[in-house]
């Protein structure tokens, strides 16, 4: 079966870089910003439940506010691509990475007098957008901000390889291993940089993301154009089939 070509924003390099940044940010906010997980919100739900059980109102808001901004980030990924597409401006994935670099740079500039919540909600906002913007790698669904589903897919594809000896299943499992390994590497680097650089450590993420941004800006977009043309062609075929069906129904009514 012919495999779907891989758009530039789904390539292994870009997705692994994003996963590395996510691993870095997970340790950054946990170690330096009040013990909050900002990438995904499962841990914060557990911590929120503990805070409620202990009647700690301050901690309730500490965990609740990042959750709210996470929802706002998801909403942004729904509205902004449509707006950019309507006005024929830059692609959303490119705009987002530039925005991520800018916001993380600002987080690193914040003085210690600024409450931790400002940093954690910013990172939660970023990670929500990253999660819902970069959703596929090498034609497979993945997460760049947490590892659980990637680990599940790794296991499923590897078990399928053991059963069928299909090389593509092995390649798929190795792809998920690379993504989770990149996240783990980012967590290791984030821990060390937090120890050495303190709050400014987050600028390391900017350094990782700049080449990603350049790849999105200057990389070839022919694959995306081909895929878009195919989608439009399929849509046109479906519309013609629907029109034909409606004509047949009208003739039957007569």
N, C-alpha and C positions, 0 to 999 in steps of 0.2 A: 504493500500500500504506500502511495506517495505521501511523504511527510510534509506537513505545512512548513514553509520557510520561516525562519526565526527573525522577527523584527529586532532592531538594534537594542531597544529597551528591554528585551527579554534575554539578551545574551548572558552567558555565564559570568563574564567579568563584571558587568554592571550589577547583576543581582547579588553576586558574592560580595561586592563592595558595599552595597546597601545593607546586607546582613551583618557585615563586619561593623559598620557604623551603629547598627541597632544593638549589637552586643556591647559595644563601647558605651552607648547611652544608658543601657540597663544598669551597668555598674556605676556609671557616673552619678545618676540620680539617687541610686540606693546608698552609695558611700558618702556622697557630698551634699545631698539635698534632702535630708530628713528621712532616709530609709523608705522612699517611695519608688515603686516600679511604674515607669511611665510608658514603656513600649506597648505592653498589653495590659488589660485591666483585670485579669483573673486574680492575680495576687492581691491587687488592691481591694477586690470584692471580699476576699478572705480577711484582709486587714481591717476593712470597714466593718465587717461583722464582729470582729474582736473588739473594735472601738465602741460599737453600739452596746455590746454585752457588758463592757466595763463602764459604760456611761461617760466616756471621754469625748465630750462635744468637740473640743478642738481637733482631735484626731479624726473625728467623723468628717469634718470639713476638709482636713488635710488630704483624705483619700477621695472624697466625693467631688471636689473641684476638678482634679485631673480627669475624672470620668466624664464630666460635663464637657470639658474642652475636647476630649476624645471624640465625642459625638459631633461637636462642631467641626472638627477636622474631617470626619467622614462626610458631613454635609458639603463641605468645600469641594471635595473630590467629585461630587455629583453635579454641582452647579457650575464650577469653573470650566471644566472641559467643554460644556455646551456653549458657554459664553465665548470662549476662545475660538471654537469651531465656527460659530455664527459670524464672528468678525474676521475670520481668516487670519488670526494672529498666530503666535508661536504655539507649538504643541504643549499641552498641559504637563506632560512628564518633564519637559525641559524647564518650564517655568517653575515647577515644584522644586526641582533640585536646586535651582538658583535661590529660591525662597528659603529652602532648608539651610543652605550655606549661610545666608544672611542672618537668619534667626539664631542659628547656633553661634555665630560670631558674636551677636549681641548678648547671648546668654553668658559667654565667656567674659564679656566686658562688665557685667553687673557687679557692683561692689558688694561686699559681705553684708552691708546693712540692709540690702534688699531681701525680703522674705523668701525662703526656699520655694514657696508656692509659685512664685513668678517663673522660676526655672522649670519646675515640674510640669506646670500646665503648658508651657511652651513646648517642652519635649513631647508631652502627650499629644498635643495638637499636631506636631510634626510627624510623629510615628503613626497616628491615625491616617494622615494623608498619604504617607509612604506605603502603608499597608494596603490601602484601597486604590493606589495608583499603579504600583508594580505588583501584579497579581499572578504573572506567569513567567516561567523561565524554561527555555528550550521546549516550548509548546506544552508545558505542564503547569498546573496550578501549584503555587507555593506561597509561603509567607516570608517576608523579609524582616519581620519584627519579632517573631517568636518561633520556637522550634517544635512544638508538640505535633502539629499536623505534618510538618516536614519529616519528623521521625516516623510517624505512622506510614507515610508514603514510602519512605526508605524501606521499611520492613516489608510492606506489601509487594513492592517491586522486586526486592531481593528474594522473597519467598516464591514469587512467580518465576524468577530466573531459575531457582533450584528445581522447580517443578517442570518447566518447559524448556530450559536451556536457551531461552530466547535472549540473544545478546542485547537487544534494545532494553529489556527489563533490567539487565545488569547496569547498562549505561544510565538508565533513569535513577536507579538506586544510588549510583555514584554521584549523580548530580545533586541529589538531596543530601548526601553525605558532605559534599563540598559546601553547600549552603549552610548546614548546621556547623560544620567545621569553621567556616568564616565567622559565624556568630560567636562561637566559642573563642576564637582568636581575638575578636574584638573585645570580648569580656576580659580576657587576660591583659590585653594592651590597655584597656580602660582602667583596670585596677592599678596597674603600674603607673600609668600617667596621672591618675588621681592622687597617688602617693607623692609623685615627684613634682607635678605642676599645679596641683590644687584645682581651683575653679577654672583656670585657663586651659585645662586639659582638653576641654571640649573643642578647642580649635584644631586638634588633631583630626577630628571628624571632617572639618572643613577641608583640610589637606587631602583627605581621601576622596571627598566628593568633587573637588575641582576637576580632576581628570574625567570623572563620570559626566559632569556637565559638558565638558569639551567634546566628549564622544557623542553626546546627544545632539549638540549643536552642529558639529561638523561631520558626523557619521552619515553614511549613505542611508537614505530613506526609501530606496526603490522597493524594498520588500513591503513596507507599510502601504505604499501606493498600489502595489499589485494586490495586496490583501483587500484594500478598500475597494478596488475595482471589482474584485471577485464578489465581495459582499453586495455591492450595488447591482451587479449582474444577477445574483441570486434573488435579490429583492425584486428586481424587475420581472423575473420569471414568475415569482410568487404572485405579484400583482396582476400579471396577465392571466394566470390560472384562476385567480379570484374573480376577475372581470368576466372570464369565460363562464365560470360557474354561475355568476349572477345573471348573465344573459340566458343561460339554459333554464334557470328558475323562472325568469320572466316569461319565456316562451311557454313553459308548462302552465303558468297561470292563465295565459291567454287561451 
